[in-house]
C-alpha cells in the first residue's frame, strides 16, 4: 500500500509499505477513508516535535471502514479512531486516564499512523460513526481535544470564557465552551484567524495587541484556555484569569513557564493541564456533529488527495492562511466531496 511518510525533517514522500492482512488478537483492521492534518503533522514535517523518531507514517485524525468482521465490529462499518494507544497497566490507566498513559503510543507520533490504505487498531479504540459522514468522522479527534479541555475546566452556563489562539484546537475549545452555555471570547494575533472564528458565529473577538481587561472585562475571565503554543502568550494568560477562576493549558511547549506566585495565590486560581481526550469526549463530539450542534462543513477548508500531499504538505506547513482544517482523502473515501 502507498503510505505518507515523513522520512526526516523537511522530507515527506509516498512510499510502499506492506498492507496489513491480519490483526493481532483484540485489534481490528480498518480501511482508511480520511485523515485530518493538524499542527502535530506540520511540526513533524518541520522537525519540531519533541517525541518523534523518523521515518514516521503520519496521520492520527482518522475515519475509515472496518475491513473484516472482528471483535464485535462488522465489515463495512464506518468508524472514527481514537489514536491514543494506552498500556492499560500504569497508574494513570488504572485510574481511568488513558489519555495521559505513562507509556502512551499515539498513532502518527510514537508509532506509524493512518496516512495510508489500512491500519490495525485496538478494538477498544474504535467508535461507531454510522451517524456521521466520513468527513465528520475524521474531525472527531481534534474536536475531542477541545471538548476534553472544556470538561476539565468545569466551565458552566453563564461563565465568561477566554480562548487565546484561534487555530483548530482553540476553535474546538470555543465551540464546546459555547455548547456549555458560556459567554465565549476569542483572542488571536491574526485578523484572518479571528475571521474564521466569526464565520463560526463568535462575536466577542479580540486582537492580541489591543487592551483586553477594560470596561466590563476588567475583572477577567472565569475560565481561560490557552491554545497558542507560545510561551509568552501562555505566561500572559495568568493575568487574564478572574479571582477564583481557572486557567487551562491546552497547548504544550518545550521548556519552562514562569508566573507570579503572588498573583496566582491572590486569585486562588486553579491551573489545569489538558492532554488528548477520553471516551466521553469522543462521544460528546460525535453527538454534537450528528445533531448539527456543530457543523463540520464549516471546519473543513480543503480536501486533498494523498497524491497531492508531497507537494501540498510543505506549502501548508509554511503558510496556513485561511485554513481551519485540511483533510486528506484516503483510498476508502466514498463521499467524493467535502
Phi and psi in degrees as a GROMACS rama.xvg file:
@    title "Ramachandran Plot"
@    xaxis  label "Phi"
@    yaxis  label "Psi"
@TYPE xy
-82.7095  132.052  UNK-2
-128.708  143.337  UNK-3
-87.572  109.98  UNK-4
-118.419  127.59  UNK-5
-86.026  102.604  UNK-6
-71.232  -40.5699  UNK-7
-162.701  168.383  UNK-8
-53.39  128.641  UNK-9
84.4362  0.429461  UNK-10
-130.711  112.528  UNK-11
-121.28  128.635  UNK-12
-137.432  158.25  UNK-13
-94.381  118.289  UNK-14
-125.238  152.042  UNK-15
-79.4567  128.105  UNK-16
-126.778  160.282  UNK-17
-65.9116  136.651  UNK-18
-77.6879  122.458  UNK-19
-63.6537  130.746  UNK-20
-115.974  -9.44491  UNK-21
-144.663  144.223  UNK-22
-109.034  147.484  UNK-23
-60.7785  161.109  UNK-24
-57.1158  131.313  UNK-25
87.2735  -2.30512  UNK-26
-111.607  163.542  UNK-27
-132.58  138.171  UNK-28
-81.8423  134.373  UNK-29
-127.915  126.854  UNK-30
-85.5227  119.473  UNK-31
-83.2531  138.595  UNK-32
-106.364  -42.8745  UNK-33
-151.568  149.089  UNK-34
-136.68  129.187  UNK-35
-83.6385  146.271  UNK-36
-96.342  134.745  UNK-37
-133.287  179.687  UNK-38
-56.6203  -35.4168  UNK-39
-58.5808  -44.1681  UNK-40
-63.4191  -41.6682  UNK-41
-65.8182  -39.3518  UNK-42
-65.627  -37.0513  UNK-43
-62.0473  -45.8326  UNK-44
-61.0982  -38.3986  UNK-45
-82.0082  -6.46174  UNK-46
78.3886  24.0452  UNK-47
-103.748  0.629749  UNK-48
-85.8285  129.994  UNK-49
-78.7003  -14.877  UNK-50
-120.291  35.6985  UNK-51
-128.937  140.744  UNK-52
-114.535  136.239  UNK-53
-95.561  154.643  UNK-54
-75.3378  155.949  UNK-55
-142.643  128.365  UNK-56
-73.8172  119.073  UNK-57
-84.5641  179.073  UNK-58
107.021  110.452  UNK-59
-135.362  -4.98616  UNK-60
-100.128  92.9633  UNK-61
-128.846  142.999  UNK-62
-129.429  155.691  UNK-63
-173.884  -175.22  UNK-64
-117.976  135.577  UNK-65
-58.5204  127.814  UNK-66
-80.3818  -34.4443  UNK-67
-146.477  150.037  UNK-68
-55.3446  130.404  UNK-69
-170.497  140.24  UNK-70
50.2606  41.0832  UNK-71
84.1933  4.50324  UNK-72
-110.911  142.43  UNK-73
-102.033  141.573  UNK-74
-54.5021  132.88  UNK-75
89.2612  -2.67952  UNK-76
-74.9361  128.306  UNK-77
-74.8545  133.346  UNK-78
-135.015  154.868  UNK-79
-108.561  150.212  UNK-80
-110.784  129.308  UNK-81
-84.8926  113.444  UNK-82
-85.1573  2.78499  UNK-83
-93.4327  99.1  UNK-84
-91.2218  113.591  UNK-85
-103.483  160.145  UNK-86
-77.2279  -27.4999  UNK-87
77.7415  1.6518  UNK-88
-123.525  -21.3145  UNK-89
-75.4875  174.015  UNK-90
-58.934  -43.3253  UNK-91
-63.1684  -45.9027  UNK-92
-61.7452  -42.7089  UNK-93
-66.75  -21.4757  UNK-94
-97.5743  15.1981  UNK-95
77.5362  27.0333  UNK-96
-125.22  60.7517  UNK-97
-66.0958  -17.1622  UNK-98
-65.0047  -21.8909  UNK-99
-122.876  35.0108  UNK-100
-49.5375  140.878  UNK-101
-67.467  -21.7349  UNK-102
-122.653  34.7679  UNK-103
-58.9628  140.726  UNK-104
-123.289  96.6613  UNK-105
-82.6274  128.783  UNK-106
-57.0944  137.204  UNK-107
81.3767  -2.65168  UNK-108
-127.303  -71.1534  UNK-109
-83.6703  -21.586  UNK-110
-143.122  164.574  UNK-111
-60.8578  142.178  UNK-112
-102.01  -153.545  UNK-113
-111.127  23.3529  UNK-114
-83.706  66.2895  UNK-115
-163.593  -166.553  UNK-116
-86.4542  -39.1447  UNK-117
-149.378  148.748  UNK-118
-144.801  152.96  UNK-119
-101.397  134.448  UNK-120
-136.658  142.823  UNK-121
-55.9493  138.893  UNK-122
-55.69  -34.6955  UNK-123
-72.7193  -9.38782  UNK-124
-96.5763  10.3416  UNK-125
-108.149  146.154  UNK-126
-129.123  136.079  UNK-127
-64.0813  121.002  UNK-128
-114.587  27.0635  UNK-129
-63.7573  -19.7284  UNK-130
-87.7721  -1.34812  UNK-131
-115.172  165.371  UNK-132
-83.2118  165.981  UNK-133
-56.8819  -40.0657  UNK-134
-61.1283  -53.4345  UNK-135
-66.4777  -33.6793  UNK-136
-63.6292  -28.7245  UNK-137
-81.2362  -10.0728  UNK-138
-90.1057  -12.8776  UNK-139
-61.7749  -44.965  UNK-140
-62.7983  -45.8216  UNK-141
-68.4658  -35.9319  UNK-142
-68.6165  -31.4439  UNK-143
-64.1765  -29.1966  UNK-144
-63.5598  -44.3793  UNK-145
-66.5076  -41.3491  UNK-146
-62.4368  -39.3556  UNK-147
-64.7707  -42.6503  UNK-148
-61.076  -41.116  UNK-149
-66.8821  -41.2999  UNK-150
-63.5232  -40.661  UNK-151
-62.9504  -33.708  UNK-152
-73.9263  -22.3167  UNK-153
61.5558  28.9436  UNK-154
-58.9241  140.545  UNK-155
-130.819  168.886  UNK-156
-56.1241  132.361  UNK-157
92.1047  -13.6916  UNK-158
-66.9186  148.76  UNK-159
-99.2865  120.639  UNK-160
-119.489  140.504  UNK-161
-119.52  129.062  UNK-162
-110.919  119.669  UNK-163
-100.411  124.095  UNK-164
102.783  106.789  UNK-165
-102.608  34.5967  UNK-166
-78.1804  -173.191  UNK-167
-57.1438  -42.4893  UNK-168
-68.1678  -43.3757  UNK-169
-61.6778  -41.5537  UNK-170
-65.2073  -36.194  UNK-171
-62.2889  -44.8386  UNK-172
-61.9222  -41.1242  UNK-173
-62.898  -42.3098  UNK-174
-61.9066  -42.3738  UNK-175
-80.559  -26.7181  UNK-176
-65.5451  -38.8749  UNK-177
-65.5066  -40.6717  UNK-178
-63.3729  -26.8336  UNK-179
-77.941  -5.4529  UNK-180
97.1231  8.75471  UNK-181
-79.8852  155.871  UNK-182
-85.5919  113.458  UNK-183
-103.547  125.673  UNK-184
-110.612  144.816  UNK-185
-128.669  134.437  UNK-186
-124.942  137.636  UNK-187
-155.37  161.118  UNK-188
-79.6494  -16.9219  UNK-189
-107.413  124.176  UNK-190
-60.0636  -36.7788  UNK-191
-65.3558  -44.6254  UNK-192
-66.8098  -36.2996  UNK-193
-64.5596  -31.442  UNK-194
-63.3837  -36.7527  UNK-195
-63.0533  -40.7476  UNK-196
-63.4797  -39.8934  UNK-197
-62.4467  -37.8198  UNK-198
-66.2442  -18.7639  UNK-199
-94.6422  7.75694  UNK-200
95.1111  9.50552  UNK-201
-87.7429  139.226  UNK-202
-120.782  -19.5708  UNK-203
-89.5101  84.9461  UNK-204
-117.716  137.888  UNK-205
-135.956  131.641  UNK-206
-78.0937  139.717  UNK-207
-66.8944  -20.7648  UNK-208
-92.9943  10.9283  UNK-209
-115.298  151.05  UNK-210
-56.9898  137.73  UNK-211
-110.895  -46.2034  UNK-212
-86.5316  67.4001  UNK-213
-128.859  156.463  UNK-214
60.612  -132.859  UNK-215
-68.0889  -13.6215  UNK-216
-93.2576  4.99945  UNK-217
-58.8047  -33.416  UNK-218
-79.0554  -7.66342  UNK-219
94.7603  -163.334  UNK-220
-122.19  140.823  UNK-221
-63.5406  -36.875  UNK-222
-136.891  133.03  UNK-223
-120.711  130.003  UNK-224
-109.963  129.032  UNK-225
-102.439  124.51  UNK-226
-131.424  33.154  UNK-227
-90.7104  -33.1306  UNK-228
68.6074  20.7842  UNK-229
-118.665  117.878  UNK-230
-57.3914  -40.3396  UNK-231
-65.1161  -41.1909  UNK-232
-66.2146  -38.7348  UNK-233
-64.5896  -40.7664  UNK-234
-68.795  -38.7707  UNK-235
-65.4105  -27.3804  UNK-236
-63.8644  -23.2189  UNK-237
-58.237  -36.1091  UNK-238
-79.8695  -6.7451  UNK-239
-88.0761  -9.90083  UNK-240
-82.779  130.436  UNK-241
-68.9631  160.219  UNK-242
-57.8447  130.172  UNK-243
81.863  8.24085  UNK-244
-93.1635  -175.88  UNK-245
-128.955  136.136  UNK-246
-115.527  121.08  UNK-247
-111.428  118.873  UNK-248
-93.2089  104.156  UNK-249
-89.0054  -41.1968  UNK-250
-79.2247  160.7  UNK-251
-134.756  142.029  UNK-252
-132.691  158.674  UNK-253
-71.0966  152.248  UNK-254
89.1555  -168.685  UNK-255
-105.547  152.31  UNK-256
-111.978  146.52  UNK-257
-124.406  149.613  UNK-258
-153.054  162.561  UNK-259
-76.5042  116.649  UNK-260
-63.5059  -36.3011  UNK-261
-61.4735  -45.6611  UNK-262
-65.9046  -39.5514  UNK-263
-60.5426  -46.9483  UNK-264
-73.669  -36.551  UNK-265
-56.8908  -37.6699  UNK-266
-82.9652  -9.13391  UNK-267
44.6681  50.9799  UNK-268
-78.3163  146.042  UNK-269
-101.437  127.166  UNK-270
-107.19  123.394  UNK-271
-125.785  129.536  UNK-272
-92.4233  143.703  UNK-273
-131.501  120.063  UNK-274
-125.415  128.39  UNK-275
55.7877  -139.656  UNK-276
-160.588  167.531  UNK-277
-124.154  170.849  UNK-278
-51.3644  -45.8028  UNK-279
-57.8023  -31.6385  UNK-280
-72.069  -42.5539  UNK-281
-59.3268  -44.5394  UNK-282
-66.6605  -38.1899  UNK-283
-62.3464  -43.7189  UNK-284
-64.2324  -45.3299  UNK-285
-62.2909  -37.9242  UNK-286
-66.2816  -40.8591  UNK-287
-64.5852  -38.5117  UNK-288
-71.9967  -43.7244  UNK-289
-69.9257  -30.6808  UNK-290
-82.282  -13.5345  UNK-291
87.9613  1.62117  UNK-292
-60.9894  -29.8628  UNK-293
-124.777  131.167  UNK-294
-97.3664  104.336  UNK-295
-60.8161  -28.5588  UNK-296
-63.7432  -25.6586  UNK-297
-81.168  -9.41932  UNK-298
-98.0632  -20.3062  UNK-299
-94.5798  116.546  UNK-300
-88.0364  -33.2198  UNK-301
-158.498  150.767  UNK-302
-118.827  126.097  UNK-303
-111.452  157.749  UNK-304
-88.5641  158.894  UNK-305
-60.8695  -35.9976  UNK-306
-61.6185  -30.2338  UNK-307
-77.145  -17.3811  UNK-308
-64.481  -38.513  UNK-309
-57.7671  -31.8543  UNK-310
-83.9322  -40.8243  UNK-311
-81.6965  -30.8359  UNK-312
-59.306  -48.037  UNK-313
-61.0503  -35.773  UNK-314
-66.2729  -43.6232  UNK-315
-69.8474  -36.3744  UNK-316
-63.1579  -34.4192  UNK-317
-80.9188  -29.5489  UNK-318
-153.195  105.263  UNK-319
-103.666  26.72  UNK-320
-56.4621  132.375  UNK-321
73.3289  8.62835  UNK-322
-106.688  125.596  UNK-323
-94.0439  -62.603  UNK-324
-141.771  129.453  UNK-325
-101.371  133.563  UNK-326
-110.902  145.378  UNK-327
-108.48  123.316  UNK-328
-79.3099  123.554  UNK-329
-104.133  173.507  UNK-330
-53.2336  -31.6236  UNK-331
-85.3547  3.30274  UNK-332
-60.1137  124.528  UNK-333
-116.109  -14.8259  UNK-334
-67.7772  -42.3262  UNK-335
78.6937  1.57147  UNK-336
-157.71  164.062  UNK-337
